[in-house]
Amino acid sequence: MKFLDLQKQFIALKPEMEKAIRQTLERSEFILGPTVEKFEVAMAQFCGVRYAIGVNSGTDALLASLLALGIGKGDEVITTPFSFFATAEVILLAGAKPVFVDIDPTTFNIDPGSIEQRITKRTRVLIPVHLFGLPAQMHEILQIARGYRLAVIEDAAQALGSTYQGKRVCSLGDIGCVSFFPSKNLGAYGDGGVVLTNNPKLAAFVRKWRVHGSVVKYIHDFVGVCSRLDALQAAILNVKLPHLTSWNATRAKKALLYTSLLRSCRSVVTPSSVPGLTHVYNQYTIRVKERRDQLANYLQRKGIPTAIYYPLPLHLQPALRHLGYRRGSLPLAERAAAEVLSLPIYPELPNTEIRRSVNSILQFFSQTS
């Protein structure tokens, strides 16, 4: 059993995939070009926004978004401490200061009720993360942002295709950012990312920034970087994107099976569902109230892989010690880090393997109770 089996997906798409890659090689158009443009148009339409700009990673998508908003030295950006390191890393790379707000313990997303007390005269941006595939509470977040005239960047690295009150994530804030890391619901065969927005000025900045601050060849309006989604990755994503909605729906069915089978286990808390929000389950993450690490080791011995996203919250990372947070500063995020355990989930995962995983969890707690 694998935690994620990308080979099964490739085999199902092999004829389409080989054709798309071969055509790209035959055209010998590898940097930007029509294949990338086709994908950008399709992504913008999928998310319900005007502009999509492909870049070389989800991390660069976040960094480009901050820079497009003019974020720099002296600015503060509020975000969650329970996310991948890149969410905070890009704030520092832009020259600003990350400010962390604790999470909602039921959703793992940033708690909107705790945001206002962290806003200062230096706050410029809010970055909610739609963690594990579940959208953050965007209505409350956008209300706060409007009240304080703050920009909102949606970190939707794990949530492409999820919806909030009928609208797709990345269409709710000022900018949306997506990763195409291979393990994502829409994964490339390497790194890749995209910036999504309805704002033409922000889109124009990112298009320049990804090509060394240039639109006209050899004329550079500002110092940018080299961060382009290459045509081979775009060709792969063009094949995959039409399947994403059905893949997400299948993930949700797998998650529902997990949840129904785990309902009797009092030592486990299954992922929450929120009315009006669509969860796309990039991860199926449970809370284990006791002996989380022992359970993970037990499952490993049974041939059932698991993962911990994330074992150390951002405010306690060694690289961020200078921000002054201490253990106990954000207790809900810290508790989540000690309890979360992600189980295998992907569209091709056999239901028999889900049942085997759950039976093993139930056996562990029956033996240790």
C-alpha positions as a Markdown table, in Angstrom:
| # | Residue | x | y | z |
|---|---|---|---|---|
| 1 | Met | 0.0 | 0.0 | 0.0 |
| 2 | Lys | 1.3 | 3.5 | -0.9 |
| 3 | Phe | 0.4 | 6.8 | 0.8 |
| 4 | Leu | 0.0 | 8.2 | -2.8 |
| 5 | Asp | 0.1 | 6.1 | -5.9 |
| 6 | Leu | 0.8 | 8.4 | -8.9 |
| 7 | Gln | 1.6 | 5.5 | -11.1 |
| 8 | Lys | -2.0 | 4.4 | -11.3 |
| 9 | Gln | -3.1 | 7.9 | -12.4 |
| 10 | Phe | -0.4 | 7.9 | -15.1 |
| 11 | Ile | -1.4 | 4.5 | -16.4 |
| 12 | Ala | -5.0 | 5.7 | -16.8 |
| 13 | Leu | -3.9 | 8.8 | -18.7 |
| 14 | Lys | -1.0 | 7.3 | -20.5 |
| 15 | Pro | -2.2 | 7.6 | -24.2 |
| 16 | Glu | -3.2 | 11.3 | -23.7 |
| 17 | Met | -0.1 | 12.1 | -21.7 |
| 18 | Glu | 2.3 | 10.6 | -24.2 |
| 19 | Lys | 0.6 | 12.4 | -27.0 |
| 20 | Ala | 0.7 | 15.8 | -25.2 |
| 21 | Ile | 4.4 | 15.4 | -24.3 |
| 22 | Arg | 5.3 | 14.2 | -27.8 |
| 23 | Gln | 3.6 | 17.2 | -29.4 |
| 24 | Thr | 5.4 | 19.6 | -27.1 |
| 25 | Leu | 8.7 | 18.0 | -27.9 |
| 26 | Glu | 8.0 | 18.1 | -31.7 |
| 27 | Arg | 7.1 | 21.8 | -31.5 |
| 28 | Ser | 10.2 | 22.4 | -29.4 |
| 29 | Glu | 8.5 | 25.3 | -27.6 |
| 30 | Phe | 9.6 | 24.7 | -24.0 |
| 31 | Ile | 9.5 | 28.2 | -22.3 |
| 32 | Leu | 6.0 | 29.8 | -22.1 |
| 33 | Gly | 4.3 | 29.8 | -25.5 |
| 34 | Pro | 0.9 | 28.5 | -26.7 |
| 35 | Thr | 0.8 | 25.4 | -24.5 |
| 36 | Val | 1.2 | 27.5 | -21.3 |
| 37 | Glu | -1.2 | 30.1 | -22.6 |
| 38 | Lys | -3.8 | 27.4 | -23.2 |
| 39 | Phe | -3.4 | 26.2 | -19.6 |
| 40 | Glu | -3.6 | 29.7 | -18.2 |
| 41 | Val | -6.9 | 30.3 | -20.0 |
| 42 | Ala | -8.3 | 27.0 | -18.8 |
| 43 | Met | -7.2 | 27.6 | -15.2 |
| 44 | Ala | -8.7 | 31.1 | -15.1 |
| 45 | Gln | -12.0 | 29.7 | -16.4 |
| 46 | Phe | -11.9 | 26.8 | -13.9 |
| 47 | Cys | -11.4 | 29.1 | -10.9 |
| 48 | Gly | -13.8 | 31.9 | -12.2 |
| 49 | Val | -11.2 | 34.7 | -12.5 |
| 50 | Arg | -10.0 | 36.8 | -15.4 |
| 51 | Tyr | -6.2 | 36.1 | -15.2 |
| 52 | Ala | -4.0 | 33.1 | -14.5 |
| 53 | Ile | -0.2 | 33.4 | -14.6 |
| 54 | Gly | 1.9 | 30.3 | -14.5 |
| 55 | Val | 5.0 | 30.3 | -12.4 |
| 56 | Asn | 7.5 | 27.6 | -11.4 |
| 57 | Ser | 6.1 | 26.7 | -8.0 |
| 58 | Gly | 3.4 | 27.5 | -5.4 |
| 59 | Thr | 6.0 | 29.2 | -3.3 |
| 60 | Asp | 6.8 | 31.6 | -6.1 |
| 61 | Ala | 3.1 | 32.2 | -6.6 |
| 62 | Leu | 2.8 | 33.4 | -3.0 |
| 63 | Leu | 6.0 | 35.5 | -3.3 |
| 64 | Ala | 4.9 | 37.1 | -6.5 |
| 65 | Ser | 1.6 | 37.9 | -5.0 |
| 66 | Leu | 3.1 | 39.7 | -2.1 |
| 67 | Leu | 5.5 | 41.7 | -4.3 |
| 68 | Ala | 2.7 | 42.6 | -6.7 |
| 69 | Leu | 0.9 | 44.1 | -3.7 |
| 70 | Gly | 4.0 | 46.2 | -2.9 |
| 71 | Ile | 4.7 | 44.4 | 0.3 |
| 72 | Gly | 8.1 | 45.0 | 1.8 |
| 73 | Lys | 10.2 | 46.1 | 4.7 |
| 74 | Gly | 8.1 | 47.4 | 7.7 |
| 75 | Asp | 4.9 | 45.6 | 6.6 |
| 76 | Glu | 3.2 | 42.9 | 8.5 |
| 77 | Val | 1.3 | 39.9 | 7.0 |
| 78 | Ile | -1.2 | 37.9 | 9.1 |
| 79 | Thr | -1.4 | 34.2 | 8.5 |
| 80 | Thr | -1.8 | 30.8 | 10.2 |
| 81 | Pro | 1.0 | 29.0 | 12.0 |
| 82 | Phe | -0.4 | 25.6 | 10.9 |
| 83 | Ser | 0.8 | 25.3 | 7.3 |
| 84 | Phe | 3.8 | 24.4 | 5.2 |
| 85 | Phe | 6.8 | 26.5 | 5.8 |
| 86 | Ala | 6.5 | 28.4 | 2.5 |
| 87 | Thr | 3.5 | 30.3 | 3.7 |
| 88 | Ala | 5.7 | 32.2 | 6.2 |
| 89 | Glu | 8.9 | 32.0 | 4.2 |
| 90 | Val | 7.6 | 34.1 | 1.4 |
| 91 | Ile | 6.6 | 36.9 | 3.8 |
| 92 | Leu | 10.2 | 37.1 | 5.0 |
| 93 | Leu | 11.6 | 36.9 | 1.5 |
| 94 | Ala | 9.4 | 39.9 | 0.6 |
| 95 | Gly | 11.0 | 41.7 | 3.5 |
| 96 | Ala | 7.9 | 41.8 | 5.7 |
| 97 | Lys | 7.1 | 40.2 | 9.1 |
| 98 | Pro | 4.8 | 37.2 | 9.5 |
| 99 | Val | 2.2 | 37.6 | 12.3 |
| 100 | Phe | 0.6 | 34.3 | 13.3 |
| 101 | Val | -3.0 | 33.8 | 14.5 |
| 102 | Asp | -4.1 | 30.6 | 16.1 |
| 103 | Ile | -6.4 | 28.1 | 14.3 |
| 104 | Asp | -9.9 | 26.9 | 14.6 |
| 105 | Pro | -9.5 | 23.4 | 16.2 |
| 106 | Thr | -12.3 | 21.8 | 14.1 |
| 107 | Thr | -11.1 | 22.9 | 10.7 |
| 108 | Phe | -7.4 | 23.5 | 11.2 |
| 109 | Asn | -7.7 | 26.8 | 9.3 |
| 110 | Ile | -7.0 | 30.3 | 10.7 |
| 111 | Asp | -9.5 | 31.4 | 13.3 |
| 112 | Pro | -11.2 | 34.6 | 12.0 |
| 113 | Gly | -12.3 | 35.5 | 15.5 |
| 114 | Ser | -8.6 | 36.0 | 16.5 |
| 115 | Ile | -7.5 | 38.1 | 13.6 |
| 116 | Glu | -8.5 | 41.6 | 14.6 |
| 117 | Gln | -6.5 | 41.6 | 17.8 |
| 118 | Arg | -3.4 | 41.0 | 15.8 |
| 119 | Ile | -3.9 | 43.9 | 13.3 |
| 120 | Thr | -1.6 | 46.9 | 13.7 |
| 121 | Lys | -1.0 | 50.0 | 11.7 |
| 122 | Arg | 1.6 | 48.0 | 9.8 |
| 123 | Thr | -0.7 | 45.1 | 8.7 |
| 124 | Arg | -1.1 | 45.0 | 5.0 |
| 125 | Val | -2.2 | 41.5 | 4.0 |
| 126 | Leu | -4.1 | 38.5 | 5.3 |
| 127 | Ile | -3.1 | 35.1 | 4.0 |
| 128 | Pro | -5.7 | 32.4 | 4.9 |
| 129 | Val | -4.6 | 28.9 | 4.0 |
| 130 | His | -7.3 | 26.4 | 2.7 |
| 131 | Leu | -5.6 | 23.6 | 4.6 |
| 132 | Phe | -5.9 | 20.0 | 3.5 |
| 133 | Gly | -8.6 | 21.0 | 0.9 |
| 134 | Leu | -11.1 | 22.7 | 3.1 |
| 135 | Pro | -11.7 | 26.5 | 2.5 |
| 136 | Ala | -11.1 | 28.9 | 5.3 |
| 137 | Gln | -14.0 | 31.0 | 6.6 |
| 138 | Met | -13.7 | 33.6 | 3.9 |
| 139 | His | -16.8 | 35.6 | 4.6 |
| 140 | Glu | -15.5 | 36.6 | 8.0 |
| 141 | Ile | -12.0 | 37.1 | 6.7 |
| 142 | Leu | -13.1 | 39.3 | 3.8 |
| 143 | Gln | -15.2 | 41.4 | 6.1 |
| 144 | Ile | -12.2 | 42.0 | 8.3 |
| 145 | Ala | -10.1 | 42.8 | 5.3 |
| 146 | Arg | -12.6 | 45.3 | 4.0 |
| 147 | Gly | -12.9 | 47.0 | 7.4 |
| 148 | Tyr | -9.2 | 47.5 | 7.7 |
| 149 | Arg | -8.4 | 48.0 | 4.0 |
| 150 | Leu | -6.2 | 44.9 | 3.8 |
| 151 | Ala | -5.5 | 42.7 | 0.8 |
| 152 | Val | -6.3 | 39.0 | 0.9 |
| 153 | Ile | -4.1 | 36.3 | -0.7 |
| 154 | Glu | -5.6 | 32.8 | -0.7 |
| 155 | Asp | -3.1 | 30.1 | -0.2 |
| 156 | Ala | -4.9 | 27.3 | -2.1 |
| 157 | Ala | -2.0 | 25.0 | -2.6 |
| 158 | Gln | -4.0 | 22.1 | -1.3 |
| 159 | Ala | -7.5 | 23.1 | -2.3 |
| 160 | Leu | -7.8 | 23.6 | -6.0 |
| 161 | Gly | -11.5 | 23.0 | -7.0 |
| 162 | Ser | -12.9 | 23.4 | -3.5 |
| 163 | Thr | -15.8 | 25.9 | -3.2 |
| 164 | Tyr | -17.0 | 28.4 | -0.6 |
| 165 | Gln | -20.7 | 29.3 | -0.9 |
| 166 | Gly | -20.7 | 28.2 | -4.5 |
| 167 | Lys | -17.5 | 30.1 | -5.6 |
| 168 | Arg | -14.2 | 28.3 | -6.3 |
| 169 | Val | -11.3 | 29.2 | -4.0 |
| 170 | Cys | -8.9 | 31.6 | -5.7 |
| 171 | Ser | -11.8 | 33.8 | -6.8 |
| 172 | Leu | -12.6 | 35.1 | -3.3 |
| 173 | Gly | -9.7 | 37.3 | -2.3 |
| 174 | Asp | -7.5 | 39.7 | -4.3 |
| 175 | Ile | -5.1 | 36.9 | -5.4 |
| 176 | Gly | -5.2 | 33.1 | -5.3 |
| 177 | Cys | -2.1 | 30.9 | -5.3 |
| 178 | Val | -1.9 | 27.2 | -6.3 |
| 179 | Ser | 0.8 | 24.6 | -6.3 |
| 180 | Phe | 1.2 | 21.9 | -8.8 |
| 181 | Phe | 3.6 | 19.8 | -6.8 |
| 182 | Pro | 3.1 | 16.2 | -7.8 |
| 183 | Ser | 1.2 | 15.2 | -4.6 |
| 184 | Lys | -1.5 | 17.9 | -5.1 |
| 185 | Asn | -5.0 | 17.1 | -6.5 |
| 186 | Leu | -3.8 | 18.6 | -9.8 |
| 187 | Gly | -0.1 | 17.7 | -9.8 |
| 188 | Ala | 2.5 | 18.2 | -12.5 |
| 189 | Tyr | 5.5 | 15.9 | -13.1 |
| 190 | Gly | 7.7 | 18.4 | -11.2 |
| 191 | Asp | 7.3 | 21.8 | -9.7 |
| 192 | Gly | 4.8 | 24.4 | -10.9 |
| 193 | Gly | 2.3 | 27.0 | -9.7 |
| 194 | Val | -0.1 | 29.6 | -10.7 |
| 195 | Val | -1.3 | 33.1 | -9.6 |
| 196 | Leu | -5.0 | 33.9 | -10.1 |
| 197 | Thr | -6.6 | 37.3 | -9.9 |
| 198 | Asn | -9.3 | 39.6 | -11.3 |
| 199 | Asn | -7.0 | 42.6 | -11.0 |
| 200 | Pro | -5.2 | 43.5 | -14.3 |
| 201 | Lys | -2.4 | 45.5 | -12.6 |
| 202 | Leu | -1.5 | 42.6 | -10.3 |
| 203 | Ala | -1.6 | 40.2 | -13.2 |
| 204 | Ala | 0.6 | 42.5 | -15.3 |
| 205 | Phe | 3.2 | 42.7 | -12.5 |
| 206 | Val | 3.4 | 38.9 | -12.1 |
| 207 | Arg | 3.8 | 38.4 | -15.8 |
| 208 | Lys | 6.7 | 40.8 | -15.8 |
| 209 | Trp | 8.2 | 39.5 | -12.6 |
| 210 | Arg | 8.4 | 35.9 | -13.8 |
| 211 | Val | 10.5 | 37.0 | -16.8 |
| 212 | His | 13.1 | 39.2 | -15.0 |
| 213 | Gly | 10.8 | 42.2 | -14.9 |
| 214 | Ser | 10.5 | 42.3 | -18.6 |
| 215 | Val | 7.8 | 42.3 | -21.3 |
| 216 | Val | 9.9 | 43.5 | -24.2 |
| 217 | Lys | 12.9 | 41.3 | -24.7 |
| 218 | Tyr | 16.1 | 42.7 | -23.1 |
| 219 | Ile | 14.2 | 45.7 | -21.7 |
| 220 | His | 13.7 | 45.3 | -17.9 |
| 221 | Asp | 11.3 | 47.6 | -16.0 |
| 222 | Phe | 12.3 | 46.2 | -12.6 |
| 223 | Val | 14.3 | 43.4 | -11.0 |
| 224 | Gly | 12.3 | 40.2 | -11.3 |
| 225 | Val | 13.3 | 36.6 | -11.3 |
| 226 | Cys | 13.1 | 33.6 | -13.7 |
| 227 | Ser | 9.9 | 31.8 | -12.6 |
| 228 | Arg | 8.0 | 30.4 | -15.5 |
| 229 | Leu | 5.7 | 27.4 | -15.8 |
| 230 | Asp | 7.4 | 25.4 | -18.6 |
| 231 | Ala | 5.5 | 24.1 | -21.5 |
| 232 | Leu | 6.1 | 20.4 | -20.7 |
| 233 | Gln | 4.4 | 20.8 | -17.3 |
| 234 | Ala | 1.6 | 22.9 | -18.9 |
| 235 | Ala | 1.0 | 20.1 | -21.4 |
| 236 | Ile | 0.7 | 17.6 | -18.6 |
| 237 | Leu | -1.6 | 19.8 | -16.7 |
| 238 | Asn | -3.7 | 20.4 | -19.8 |
| 239 | Val | -4.4 | 16.7 | -19.9 |
| 240 | Lys | -5.2 | 16.4 | -16.2 |
| 241 | Leu | -7.3 | 19.5 | -15.6 |
| 242 | Pro | -10.5 | 18.2 | -17.3 |
| 243 | His | -10.4 | 15.2 | -14.8 |
| 244 | Leu | -9.9 | 17.3 | -11.7 |
| 245 | Thr | -13.6 | 17.7 | -10.8 |
| 246 | Ser | -14.3 | 14.0 | -11.0 |
| 247 | Trp | -11.1 | 13.2 | -9.1 |
| 248 | Asn | -12.1 | 15.6 | -6.3 |
| 249 | Ala | -15.6 | 14.0 | -6.1 |
| 250 | Thr | -14.0 | 10.6 | -5.8 |
| 251 | Arg | -11.7 | 11.8 | -3.1 |
| 252 | Ala | -14.8 | 13.1 | -1.2 |
| 253 | Lys | -16.4 | 9.6 | -1.5 |
| 254 | Lys | -13.3 | 8.0 | -0.2 |
| 255 | Ala | -13.2 | 10.4 | 2.7 |
| 256 | Leu | -16.9 | 9.7 | 3.5 |
| 257 | Leu | -16.1 | 6.0 | 3.7 |
| 258 | Tyr | -13.2 | 6.7 | 6.1 |
| 259 | Thr | -15.4 | 8.9 | 8.2 |
| 260 | Ser | -18.3 | 6.4 | 8.4 |
| 261 | Leu | -16.0 | 3.5 | 9.3 |
| 262 | Leu | -14.2 | 5.5 | 12.0 |
| 263 | Arg | -17.4 | 6.9 | 13.6 |
| 264 | Ser | -17.3 | 4.3 | 16.4 |
| 265 | Cys | -13.7 | 5.1 | 17.4 |
| 266 | Arg | -13.7 | 7.5 | 20.3 |
| 267 | Ser | -10.0 | 8.0 | 20.2 |
| 268 | Val | -10.1 | 9.5 | 16.7 |
| 269 | Val | -11.7 | 12.8 | 15.5 |
| 270 | Thr | -12.5 | 12.7 | 11.8 |
| 271 | Pro | -12.3 | 15.8 | 9.5 |
| 272 | Ser | -15.1 | 18.2 | 9.9 |
| 273 | Ser | -17.6 | 19.2 | 7.2 |
| 274 | Val | -18.8 | 22.8 | 7.1 |
| 275 | Pro | -22.2 | 23.7 | 5.4 |
| 276 | Gly | -21.7 | 25.6 | 2.2 |
| 277 | Leu | -18.0 | 24.5 | 1.8 |
| 278 | Thr | -16.7 | 21.8 | -0.5 |
| 279 | His | -13.7 | 19.8 | 0.9 |
| 280 | Val | -11.4 | 18.3 | -1.8 |
| 281 | Tyr | -9.3 | 16.2 | 0.6 |
| 282 | Asn | -5.8 | 16.7 | -0.6 |
| 283 | Gln | -5.2 | 15.0 | 2.8 |
| 284 | Tyr | -7.6 | 13.0 | 5.0 |
| 285 | Thr | -6.3 | 14.1 | 8.3 |
| 286 | Ile | -7.6 | 12.8 | 11.6 |
| 287 | Arg | -6.9 | 13.9 | 15.2 |
| 288 | Val | -5.6 | 11.1 | 17.4 |
| 289 | Lys | -6.4 | 12.0 | 21.0 |
| 290 | Glu | -3.8 | 9.7 | 22.5 |
| 291 | Arg | -0.7 | 7.7 | 21.4 |
| 292 | Arg | -0.6 | 9.3 | 17.9 |
| 293 | Asp | 3.0 | 8.3 | 17.2 |
| 294 | Gln | 2.4 | 4.7 | 18.5 |
| 295 | Leu | -0.5 | 4.4 | 16.2 |
| 296 | Ala | 1.5 | 5.6 | 13.2 |
| 297 | Asn | 4.2 | 3.0 | 14.1 |
| 298 | Tyr | 1.6 | 0.3 | 14.4 |
| 299 | Leu | 0.1 | 1.1 | 11.0 |
| 300 | Gln | 3.6 | 1.2 | 9.5 |
| 301 | Arg | 4.2 | -2.3 | 10.7 |
| 302 | Lys | 1.0 | -3.4 | 9.1 |
| 303 | Gly | 2.1 | -1.9 | 5.8 |
| 304 | Ile | -0.1 | 1.2 | 6.0 |
| 305 | Pro | 1.8 | 4.4 | 5.5 |
| 306 | Thr | 0.7 | 7.6 | 7.2 |
| 307 | Ala | 2.1 | 11.2 | 7.3 |
| 308 | Ile | 2.1 | 14.1 | 9.8 |
| 309 | Tyr | 1.2 | 17.5 | 8.4 |
| 310 | Tyr | 2.7 | 19.3 | 10.3 |
| 311 | Pro | 4.8 | 18.1 | 13.2 |
| 312 | Leu | 6.0 | 21.5 | 14.2 |
| 313 | Pro | 3.9 | 24.7 | 13.7 |
| 314 | Leu | 5.5 | 27.6 | 12.0 |
| 315 | His | 5.9 | 29.9 | 15.0 |
| 316 | Leu | 8.2 | 27.3 | 16.6 |
| 317 | Gln | 10.4 | 26.6 | 13.6 |
| 318 | Pro | 14.1 | 27.2 | 14.3 |
| 319 | Ala | 14.3 | 29.6 | 11.3 |
| 320 | Leu | 11.6 | 31.9 | 12.9 |
| 321 | Arg | 12.9 | 32.1 | 16.4 |
| 322 | His | 13.7 | 35.8 | 15.9 |
| 323 | Leu | 9.9 | 36.5 | 15.8 |
| 324 | Gly | 9.8 | 35.9 | 19.5 |
| 325 | Tyr | 7.1 | 33.2 | 19.8 |
| 326 | Arg | 7.4 | 30.5 | 22.5 |
| 327 | Arg | 5.8 | 27.2 | 23.1 |
| 328 | Gly | 2.3 | 27.9 | 24.4 |
| 329 | Ser | 2.0 | 31.1 | 22.3 |
| 330 | Leu | -0.5 | 29.4 | 19.9 |
| 331 | Pro | -1.8 | 26.4 | 21.8 |
| 332 | Leu | -4.4 | 25.2 | 19.4 |
| 333 | Ala | -1.9 | 24.9 | 16.5 |
| 334 | Glu | 0.5 | 23.2 | 18.9 |
| 335 | Arg | -2.1 | 20.7 | 20.0 |
| 336 | Ala | -3.0 | 20.0 | 16.4 |
| 337 | Ala | 0.7 | 19.3 | 15.5 |
| 338 | Ala | 0.8 | 16.8 | 18.3 |
| 339 | Glu | -2.4 | 15.0 | 17.3 |
| 340 | Val | -2.8 | 15.1 | 13.5 |
| 341 | Leu | -2.3 | 12.0 | 11.3 |
| 342 | Ser | -3.0 | 11.8 | 7.6 |
| 343 | Leu | -4.2 | 8.6 | 6.1 |
| 344 | Pro | -3.8 | 7.5 | 2.4 |
| 345 | Ile | -6.3 | 9.1 | 0.1 |
| 346 | Tyr | -6.3 | 9.5 | -3.7 |
| 347 | Pro | -8.9 | 8.7 | -6.4 |
| 348 | Glu | -7.5 | 5.3 | -7.3 |
| 349 | Leu | -7.2 | 4.1 | -3.7 |
| 350 | Pro | -9.2 | 0.8 | -3.4 |
| 351 | Asn | -12.0 | 0.9 | -0.8 |
| 352 | Thr | -10.6 | -2.4 | 0.5 |
| 353 | Glu | -7.5 | -0.6 | 1.5 |
| 354 | Ile | -9.5 | 2.0 | 3.3 |
| 355 | Arg | -11.3 | -0.7 | 5.3 |
| 356 | Arg | -8.0 | -2.4 | 6.1 |
| 357 | Ser | -6.6 | 0.9 | 7.4 |
| 358 | Val | -9.6 | 1.6 | 9.6 |
| 359 | Asn | -9.7 | -2.0 | 10.9 |
| 360 | Ser | -6.1 | -1.6 | 11.9 |
| 361 | Ile | -6.8 | 1.6 | 13.7 |
| 362 | Leu | -9.7 | 0.0 | 15.5 |
| 363 | Gln | -7.5 | -3.0 | 16.4 |
| 364 | Phe | -4.8 | -0.7 | 17.8 |
| 365 | Phe | -7.1 | 1.0 | 20.2 |
| 366 | Ser | -8.9 | -2.2 | 21.2 |
| 367 | Gln | -5.5 | -3.7 | 22.1 |
| 368 | Thr | -4.3 | -0.7 | 24.0 |
| 369 | Ser | -7.5 | 0.4 | 25.8 |
